[in-house]
Amino acid sequence: MPGSEGAAASIWMRQERSAVGRPAQWSRAEITTVALGVADTEGLDAVSMRRVAAELGTGAASLYRYVETRDDLLDLMTDATSAEYEPAPATGDWLADLIVLGEQVRAIFRHHRWLAGLALARPVIGPNGTALIEHFLTLLQAHPADVGTKMEAFAMLNGITAAFALQEQADPALQARNFAYLGHALTSGTHPRLTALLTGQAQLPPQEELADRYADIIARVLTGLLGPA
């Protein structure tokens, strides 16, 4: 398969560690755990090869025996979070099953606040992500849609849920500023449809209300792609 060999190949298609030098001290899983701890505590910008190496009590040069680049480290971190899913067996109601899965996605995004943005900007599929896709397709096994459409639904489930997670993380003061500007803009009289929509509303729906609509919105998106439940 083109592109499946060499440095451009997925990290999971390369050796666990360099065969040269001293005996291995760590595994990729141990390195990933340390990197996750840094990201969860201080944010994604704090994750660097040097910082992770320091947490392990070694120099960055030693870390390169296990992980060639920071991008490799980010891939390992992203895939590791997919191991946190607790797949439930299919109930026969595919839409309800997918909503349950989506709620698990939200919970993981909440636990790892850096993850939603990374998942949108740098989607990656590793061993745990592959298992998650297999579970998603298992929930849809009896559904008549073709595999391509089911994969589109998987992508939309992840993307929309990530967007919801980012919205939940937004500064509430920003929402207030946005509504204040809308009120100012509507005084121009050049936005009649928007004016009609917002007339009589004292404020935009609070973030909590938008979050509560997650299940309904994701259900409509999935039904639009896959057909009625």
Backbone bond lengths (Angstrom), bond angles and torsions (degrees), N, CA, C in turn:
res aa  C-N    CA-C-N  psi(-1)  N-CA   C-N-CA  omega(-1)  CA-C   N-CA-C  phi
1 M - - - 1.464 - - 1.528 108.87 -
2 P 1.329 119.51 129.50 1.449 122.06 -178.94 1.513 111.21 -59.33
3 G 1.336 115.96 137.90 1.455 120.93 175.49 1.507 114.32 78.23
4 S 1.343 118.00 8.64 1.452 119.87 -176.58 1.509 112.77 -93.52
5 E 1.336 118.10 0.67 1.443 121.07 -178.86 1.525 109.47 -125.46
6 G 1.327 115.65 161.34 1.457 120.58 175.83 1.506 112.48 83.79
7 A 1.338 115.43 -168.55 1.455 121.43 -173.53 1.522 112.44 -64.52
8 A 1.357 117.15 -25.82 1.456 119.87 -177.57 1.518 112.29 -78.64
9 A 1.318 117.84 -10.88 1.453 120.84 -178.26 1.523 110.54 -70.49
10 S 1.322 115.91 155.03 1.453 121.17 175.54 1.521 110.30 -53.23
11 I 1.314 116.32 144.93 1.459 120.06 -179.01 1.524 111.46 -59.71
12 W 1.324 117.11 -28.34 1.468 119.81 -179.13 1.523 112.23 -76.99
13 M 1.332 116.66 -5.80 1.463 121.16 175.96 1.523 111.09 -101.55
14 R 1.323 116.31 8.44 1.461 121.55 177.83 1.516 110.00 -114.22
15 Q 1.312 116.14 165.10 1.450 120.02 179.91 1.518 110.57 -60.39
16 E 1.319 115.25 149.68 1.460 121.62 -179.74 1.515 111.99 -58.90
17 R 1.335 116.55 -37.10 1.463 120.41 -179.04 1.515 109.30 -154.45
18 S 1.312 115.78 162.90 1.457 120.82 177.78 1.523 110.08 -63.67
19 A 1.318 115.38 142.49 1.463 120.06 -178.56 1.519 112.09 -83.79
20 V 1.326 117.02 -7.20 1.460 120.24 -177.73 1.520 110.04 -103.18
21 G 1.337 116.15 160.95 1.451 120.85 177.23 1.511 112.34 90.73
22 R 1.323 114.82 -165.04 1.455 120.94 -176.50 1.529 111.32 -68.91
23 P 1.336 117.11 161.75 1.468 119.83 176.98 1.526 110.88 -56.06
24 A 1.321 115.75 146.89 1.463 121.23 -176.79 1.521 111.56 -63.04
25 Q 1.333 116.45 139.10 1.457 121.91 177.56 1.521 112.76 -102.84
26 W 1.329 116.78 -27.74 1.449 120.26 -175.58 1.524 110.42 -131.92
27 S 1.299 114.75 164.71 1.456 121.72 171.70 1.517 108.74 -106.13
28 R 1.329 117.29 164.73 1.459 120.05 174.98 1.526 110.81 -59.84
29 A 1.332 115.85 -37.48 1.463 119.10 -179.32 1.525 110.78 -61.90
30 E 1.316 117.93 -41.22 1.464 120.97 179.51 1.526 111.02 -66.38
31 I 1.319 116.73 -41.32 1.458 120.98 178.36 1.527 110.17 -64.22
32 T 1.322 115.98 -41.58 1.464 120.67 179.35 1.521 111.32 -62.76
33 T 1.318 116.83 -40.99 1.461 120.84 179.49 1.527 111.17 -60.66
34 V 1.318 115.98 -41.82 1.467 119.99 178.51 1.524 109.97 -64.31
35 A 1.326 117.31 -44.59 1.462 121.20 179.90 1.522 111.23 -62.82
36 L 1.320 117.64 -39.47 1.461 121.02 177.13 1.526 110.80 -61.77
37 G 1.310 116.18 -40.89 1.455 119.72 179.05 1.514 112.25 -61.95
38 V 1.329 116.78 -41.14 1.462 120.29 178.02 1.524 110.58 -64.50
39 A 1.331 116.49 -46.21 1.467 120.42 -178.36 1.522 111.69 -64.04
40 D 1.323 117.30 -43.04 1.460 120.72 -178.27 1.525 111.53 -66.04
41 T 1.327 116.34 -32.29 1.465 120.60 -176.48 1.522 112.59 -86.39
42 E 1.348 116.01 -41.00 1.462 119.70 -170.02 1.526 114.24 -122.12
43 G 1.317 118.10 -4.91 1.453 120.54 -179.19 1.512 112.16 98.73
44 L 1.330 114.75 163.84 1.455 120.16 -173.80 1.522 112.77 -66.63
45 D 1.323 117.77 -32.41 1.465 120.44 -178.94 1.524 112.04 -62.17
46 A 1.327 116.69 -23.45 1.466 119.73 -178.90 1.524 111.98 -78.13
47 V 1.322 117.09 -12.82 1.467 120.55 -177.60 1.523 109.60 -82.55
48 S 1.298 116.14 116.28 1.461 122.60 174.88 1.519 107.75 -142.92
49 M 1.309 115.87 163.08 1.459 119.79 178.21 1.528 109.76 -60.06
50 R 1.324 115.90 -41.97 1.463 120.06 -179.03 1.527 111.55 -63.90
51 R 1.349 115.47 -43.35 1.465 118.74 -177.70 1.528 111.40 -66.78
52 V 1.323 116.66 -43.76 1.462 119.66 -179.82 1.525 110.35 -64.57
53 A 1.340 116.04 -40.78 1.466 119.89 177.53 1.524 110.60 -60.99
54 A 1.328 116.53 -40.77 1.462 120.16 179.70 1.524 110.74 -63.70
55 E 1.323 116.94 -39.67 1.462 120.12 177.83 1.524 111.31 -63.37
56 L 1.324 116.04 -29.46 1.463 121.33 178.17 1.525 112.25 -85.14
57 G 1.341 115.67 -7.47 1.451 119.82 179.50 1.509 114.04 78.97
58 T 1.332 115.92 32.93 1.458 119.95 -179.72 1.528 108.91 -140.92
59 G 1.329 116.43 -177.73 1.450 121.08 176.98 1.515 111.47 -93.75
60 A 1.338 115.30 159.26 1.465 119.79 -178.48 1.516 111.82 -59.04
61 A 1.342 117.53 -34.01 1.462 120.44 -178.34 1.522 111.02 -59.41
62 S 1.335 116.94 -35.72 1.462 119.86 179.25 1.521 111.43 -66.67
63 L 1.336 116.00 -34.96 1.458 119.99 -177.45 1.524 111.90 -65.98
64 Y 1.329 116.83 -30.07 1.461 120.61 -178.18 1.523 112.40 -66.31
65 R 1.323 117.91 -13.31 1.465 120.22 174.07 1.524 111.17 -68.90
66 Y 1.334 116.29 -22.71 1.457 121.87 -175.07 1.528 112.04 -108.98
67 V 1.336 116.08 -38.01 1.464 122.35 -175.91 1.526 107.17 -133.21
68 E 1.321 117.43 119.62 1.463 120.48 -172.09 1.525 113.36 -75.01
69 T 1.338 117.50 -34.21 1.464 120.98 -175.12 1.518 110.32 -143.01
70 R 1.321 115.51 164.91 1.464 119.79 174.10 1.515 110.75 -62.28
71 D 1.333 117.74 -35.49 1.460 120.07 177.91 1.524 110.92 -59.82
72 D 1.333 116.61 -39.88 1.466 119.64 175.64 1.522 110.11 -59.39
73 L 1.318 115.97 -41.89 1.465 120.43 -179.38 1.532 110.41 -63.81
74 L 1.326 116.87 -42.28 1.463 120.46 177.71 1.522 111.04 -62.56
75 D 1.332 116.96 -39.34 1.463 120.29 177.84 1.524 110.86 -61.98
76 L 1.318 116.23 -44.58 1.465 120.56 178.80 1.523 110.92 -61.27
77 M 1.320 116.32 -41.78 1.467 120.64 -179.75 1.520 111.15 -64.55
78 T 1.336 116.34 -46.84 1.464 119.90 -179.27 1.510 111.18 -60.06
79 D 1.312 116.58 -47.46 1.468 119.46 -178.28 1.515 111.21 -66.52
80 A 1.329 117.38 -34.93 1.467 119.92 -179.47 1.520 111.55 -59.96
81 T 1.329 117.74 -34.71 1.460 119.64 -179.59 1.526 111.72 -66.54
82 S 1.329 117.26 -25.06 1.469 119.75 178.53 1.522 111.91 -68.71
83 A 1.336 116.91 -16.87 1.465 120.23 176.59 1.524 111.49 -74.11
84 E 1.331 117.50 -10.22 1.455 121.25 -178.11 1.528 113.07 -82.86
85 Y 1.331 117.02 -9.31 1.458 119.69 176.55 1.527 110.01 -67.12
86 E 1.318 114.84 148.40 1.460 121.57 174.93 1.531 107.37 -119.45
87 P 1.335 116.76 85.24 1.466 120.14 -174.44 1.526 112.06 -57.47
88 A 1.308 115.01 129.66 1.467 120.77 177.07 1.531 108.82 -102.28
89 P 1.317 118.13 147.29 1.467 119.91 179.37 1.518 111.43 -65.72
90 A 1.310 115.52 154.05 1.467 120.99 178.85 1.523 110.01 -63.77
91 T 1.332 115.63 140.43 1.464 120.88 -179.40 1.531 112.21 -100.48
92 G 1.335 116.01 -11.52 1.455 119.91 -173.14 1.517 112.07 101.21
93 D 1.318 117.24 -14.59 1.465 122.80 175.54 1.520 106.74 -107.40
94 W 1.334 116.58 92.71 1.463 120.12 -171.26 1.528 112.54 -62.85
95 L 1.339 116.95 -36.49 1.457 119.16 -178.10 1.529 110.52 -67.83
96 A 1.322 117.35 -44.68 1.464 120.49 177.66 1.523 110.54 -61.72
97 D 1.330 116.42 -38.61 1.464 120.27 179.93 1.528 110.91 -64.49
98 L 1.329 116.89 -41.08 1.466 120.10 -179.49 1.520 111.46 -70.27
99 I 1.325 117.46 -33.54 1.464 119.81 176.41 1.525 109.83 -65.90
100 V 1.318 117.50 -40.49 1.466 121.00 176.06 1.522 110.14 -60.30
101 L 1.325 116.56 -42.75 1.458 120.35 177.53 1.526 110.47 -62.82
102 G 1.336 116.05 -43.06 1.454 119.54 178.76 1.519 112.55 -61.28
103 E 1.317 117.19 -38.00 1.466 120.04 177.74 1.528 110.74 -65.14
104 Q 1.324 117.28 -33.63 1.457 119.27 174.75 1.520 110.81 -66.46
105 V 1.337 116.33 -38.88 1.465 120.15 176.09 1.532 109.47 -58.26
106 R 1.325 116.91 -46.32 1.471 120.93 179.52 1.518 111.24 -59.24
107 A 1.316 116.61 -43.24 1.461 120.30 -178.31 1.526 111.08 -62.59
108 I 1.318 116.50 -39.28 1.467 120.37 179.53 1.524 110.00 -69.60
109 F 1.325 117.49 -39.58 1.469 120.45 176.25 1.536 110.53 -63.06
110 R 1.303 117.09 -36.28 1.464 119.68 178.45 1.524 111.05 -68.41
111 H 1.317 116.04 -38.31 1.467 120.48 -179.23 1.523 111.26 -68.33
112 H 1.325 115.90 -38.94 1.470 122.14 178.62 1.536 107.17 -113.37
113 R 1.313 117.55 89.01 1.456 121.56 -172.16 1.529 113.19 -63.83
114 W 1.298 117.72 -20.53 1.462 122.71 179.26 1.526 112.34 -81.03
115 L 1.328 116.91 -13.89 1.461 120.60 -166.85 1.525 113.76 -75.03
116 A 1.330 117.92 -39.00 1.469 119.67 -174.47 1.519 111.38 -60.04
117 G 1.324 117.29 -46.71 1.463 119.96 179.13 1.515 111.92 -63.48
118 L 1.323 116.60 -39.76 1.466 120.11 -179.95 1.523 110.81 -68.19
119 A 1.315 116.87 -38.34 1.464 120.48 -179.92 1.522 111.51 -63.68
120 L 1.335 117.01 -34.15 1.458 120.37 178.40 1.526 111.80 -76.77
121 A 1.331 116.09 -40.98 1.466 120.23 -174.82 1.522 112.61 -83.80
122 R 1.343 117.04 -29.19 1.456 120.45 -175.25 1.532 109.53 -140.16
123 P 1.323 117.46 68.24 1.471 119.12 178.72 1.521 110.51 -64.91
124 V 1.305 115.93 139.62 1.453 120.75 -177.58 1.529 108.97 -142.10
125 I 1.324 115.76 146.50 1.461 121.39 176.32 1.515 108.38 -121.31
126 G 1.322 115.57 119.47 1.455 122.70 175.83 1.517 109.09 -124.22
127 P 1.312 117.52 -162.87 1.476 120.26 -177.61 1.525 113.82 -59.11
128 N 1.326 117.34 -45.70 1.466 119.50 -179.16 1.519 111.47 -70.48
129 G 1.331 116.63 -37.63 1.456 120.09 176.80 1.521 111.77 -64.61
130 T 1.318 116.52 -37.81 1.467 120.51 176.94 1.517 111.19 -63.20
131 A 1.329 116.40 -41.42 1.463 120.31 177.33 1.526 111.04 -63.41
132 L 1.339 116.46 -36.33 1.459 120.17 178.62 1.527 111.08 -66.27
133 I 1.325 116.90 -41.92 1.465 119.92 177.04 1.526 110.47 -61.74
134 E 1.323 116.38 -41.92 1.464 120.23 178.46 1.526 110.13 -59.84
135 H 1.329 116.97 -41.53 1.465 120.21 178.56 1.523 110.61 -65.17
136 F 1.325 117.08 -43.01 1.463 121.45 178.45 1.528 110.26 -57.53
137 L 1.321 116.68 -46.58 1.465 120.50 -179.67 1.525 111.46 -68.37
138 T 1.322 116.90 -30.35 1.460 119.98 176.45 1.518 110.81 -65.42
139 L 1.334 116.56 -40.23 1.464 120.30 177.19 1.524 111.40 -62.62
140 L 1.332 116.22 -26.31 1.472 121.39 -179.41 1.526 112.33 -104.00
141 Q 1.303 116.95 15.82 1.466 120.10 -173.12 1.524 112.60 -57.03
142 A 1.321 116.87 -39.10 1.466 120.25 -178.01 1.520 112.79 -86.79
143 H 1.310 117.52 -3.18 1.464 120.43 -177.71 1.529 109.50 -78.13
144 P 1.333 118.79 138.50 1.464 121.09 -175.41 1.522 115.61 -76.02
145 A 1.323 119.39 -9.31 1.466 120.78 -178.43 1.526 110.35 -62.13
146 D 1.344 116.62 151.10 1.455 120.19 178.29 1.525 110.21 -74.80
147 V 1.330 114.77 166.36 1.466 120.16 -174.54 1.523 110.88 -62.77
148 G 1.331 117.39 -37.35 1.454 120.20 179.54 1.520 111.71 -59.88
149 T 1.319 117.40 -43.91 1.458 121.48 178.77 1.521 110.79 -66.40
150 K 1.310 116.84 -38.57 1.472 120.14 178.16 1.525 110.78 -64.47
151 M 1.318 117.45 -37.99 1.461 120.18 177.99 1.527 111.11 -69.32
152 E 1.336 117.23 -33.99 1.464 120.00 173.38 1.527 110.00 -61.95
153 A 1.328 116.37 -40.89 1.460 120.55 178.71 1.523 110.58 -64.53
154 F 1.319 117.42 -38.65 1.466 120.91 177.52 1.523 110.53 -62.39
155 A 1.325 116.02 -44.95 1.467 120.23 179.73 1.522 111.04 -63.32
156 M 1.319 117.47 -41.58 1.462 120.37 -179.55 1.518 111.24 -68.88
157 L 1.321 117.76 -38.13 1.456 120.67 177.25 1.525 110.42 -58.23
158 N 1.324 116.39 -46.40 1.453 120.52 -179.83 1.530 111.77 -68.60
159 G 1.330 116.34 -44.77 1.456 119.92 -176.50 1.518 113.18 -65.67
160 I 1.319 116.89 -46.34 1.459 120.13 -179.28 1.522 110.81 -67.11
161 T 1.324 116.10 -38.36 1.463 118.90 178.82 1.524 110.76 -65.90
162 A 1.323 117.01 -38.89 1.469 119.93 176.09 1.521 110.80 -62.34
163 A 1.331 116.60 -41.33 1.464 120.25 178.31 1.523 110.87 -62.89
164 F 1.329 117.31 -41.08 1.462 120.69 176.19 1.526 110.32 -60.88
165 A 1.333 116.42 -43.30 1.461 120.26 -178.84 1.519 111.01 -62.02
166 L 1.324 117.03 -41.74 1.458 120.24 178.58 1.523 110.81 -65.39
167 Q 1.326 116.99 -38.70 1.465 120.36 177.75 1.519 110.61 -63.46
168 E 1.310 117.10 -38.82 1.461 120.72 179.33 1.525 111.67 -65.14
169 Q 1.324 115.94 -27.95 1.459 120.67 -179.36 1.530 112.74 -84.39
170 A 1.330 116.77 -9.05 1.465 120.43 -174.37 1.528 111.28 -66.87
171 D 1.304 115.33 151.39 1.463 122.44 178.28 1.534 109.32 -68.24
172 P 1.345 118.70 121.47 1.478 120.10 179.36 1.525 112.64 -56.84
173 A 1.322 117.15 -28.60 1.465 119.37 179.96 1.526 111.15 -65.27
174 L 1.319 116.56 -28.29 1.464 119.76 178.43 1.520 110.50 -65.96
175 Q 1.319 117.37 -39.41 1.461 120.82 177.88 1.524 110.20 -61.14
176 A 1.323 116.43 -41.50 1.468 119.93 179.28 1.523 111.11 -64.23
177 R 1.326 116.88 -40.52 1.468 120.20 179.19 1.527 110.52 -65.84
178 N 1.326 115.94 -40.39 1.468 119.43 179.32 1.524 111.23 -62.75
179 F 1.333 116.39 -43.23 1.467 119.18 -179.76 1.528 110.45 -65.88
180 A 1.329 115.91 -38.48 1.466 119.16 178.25 1.518 110.74 -61.92
181 Y 1.335 117.14 -40.00 1.460 119.15 179.05 1.523 110.84 -68.25
182 L 1.348 116.96 -40.15 1.457 119.04 178.06 1.531 110.43 -57.52
183 G 1.330 115.59 -44.42 1.461 118.99 178.01 1.517 111.67 -58.51
184 H 1.321 116.31 -40.45 1.468 120.98 177.48 1.526 110.88 -65.45
185 A 1.332 116.63 -44.01 1.475 120.64 -176.74 1.523 111.66 -65.90
186 L 1.330 116.41 -33.67 1.461 119.38 -176.99 1.520 112.57 -70.12
187 T 1.311 117.64 -18.88 1.464 119.85 178.68 1.525 111.87 -68.47
188 S 1.334 116.90 -13.89 1.467 119.94 -179.78 1.523 111.71 -72.74
189 G 1.330 117.18 -22.17 1.460 121.20 -178.89 1.512 113.94 77.42
190 T 1.314 117.76 7.81 1.473 120.54 -177.51 1.533 112.67 -99.35
191 H 1.316 117.23 6.72 1.472 120.23 -179.42 1.534 109.59 -128.68
192 P 1.337 118.33 65.26 1.470 120.30 -172.55 1.530 114.01 -63.38
193 R 1.321 117.66 -36.08 1.462 119.42 -178.29 1.529 110.85 -70.18
194 L 1.309 115.44 -42.08 1.466 119.24 177.95 1.524 110.30 -67.03
195 T 1.324 116.52 -37.05 1.458 120.58 177.57 1.522 110.71 -61.83
196 A 1.337 116.12 -44.60 1.465 120.43 179.29 1.533 110.64 -62.50
197 L 1.311 116.24 -37.62 1.462 120.44 -178.86 1.523 111.61 -65.82
198 L 1.322 115.67 -41.49 1.469 119.86 -172.40 1.518 114.03 -96.51
199 T 1.338 117.74 -7.14 1.460 119.98 -179.11 1.525 110.73 -59.69
200 G 1.308 115.21 129.01 1.459 120.18 178.85 1.510 114.25 90.68
201 Q 1.345 118.31 -9.22 1.449 120.46 177.99 1.528 109.23 -89.84
202 A 1.308 115.22 127.46 1.461 119.49 -179.64 1.515 111.72 -78.05
203 Q 1.329 115.54 -24.34 1.458 119.32 -178.76 1.516 109.26 -160.57
204 L 1.312 115.81 163.91 1.453 120.16 174.08 1.524 109.11 -69.53
205 P 1.342 117.62 156.61 1.472 118.64 177.20 1.520 110.41 -57.66
206 P 1.339 117.49 135.14 1.463 119.57 179.71 1.518 111.00 -64.26
207 Q 1.331 116.42 158.52 1.453 120.63 -179.63 1.519 111.75 -57.07
208 E 1.340 116.84 -35.39 1.461 119.74 -179.40 1.532 111.09 -61.69
209 E 1.337 115.59 -38.50 1.464 119.28 179.64 1.520 110.54 -68.77
210 L 1.328 116.40 -41.57 1.461 119.36 177.68 1.523 110.40 -62.09
211 A 1.336 116.93 -40.96 1.461 120.61 179.61 1.522 110.93 -63.27
212 D 1.326 117.39 -37.71 1.455 121.03 -179.51 1.526 112.01 -67.08
213 R 1.322 117.28 -18.78 1.462 120.87 -179.88 1.522 112.12 -87.61
214 Y 1.328 117.41 2.33 1.468 120.40 -176.38 1.523 112.49 -54.49
215 A 1.327 116.58 -51.89 1.463 119.83 -175.18 1.523 111.18 -60.07
216 D 1.337 116.80 -41.76 1.465 120.40 -179.62 1.523 111.42 -65.52
217 I 1.333 116.38 -43.37 1.462 119.67 -177.87 1.516 111.11 -68.13
218 I 1.327 118.02 -45.62 1.462 119.57 -178.36 1.523 110.27 -67.13
219 A 1.335 117.14 -31.56 1.465 120.21 176.77 1.521 110.73 -64.28
220 R 1.337 116.73 -42.19 1.464 119.72 179.66 1.531 111.64 -66.77
221 V 1.328 116.43 -38.08 1.467 119.51 178.02 1.527 110.82 -64.69
222 L 1.327 116.59 -47.63 1.461 120.46 -178.97 1.524 112.00 -65.24
223 T 1.325 115.60 -39.21 1.469 118.85 177.77 1.529 110.84 -66.18
224 G 1.320 116.26 -37.26 1.465 119.30 177.13 1.515 112.33 -62.93
225 L 1.324 116.85 -35.84 1.465 120.09 -179.75 1.528 112.44 -81.43
226 L 1.327 116.16 -40.67 1.461 119.52 -169.73 1.528 113.62 -103.64
227 G 1.345 115.82 -16.08 1.462 118.64 -177.87 1.517 110.30 105.61
228 P 1.323 118.19 169.54 1.463 121.66 -178.58 1.521 111.30 -58.94
229 A 1.332 114.74 149.02 1.478 119.79 177.52 1.522 110.72 -70.21
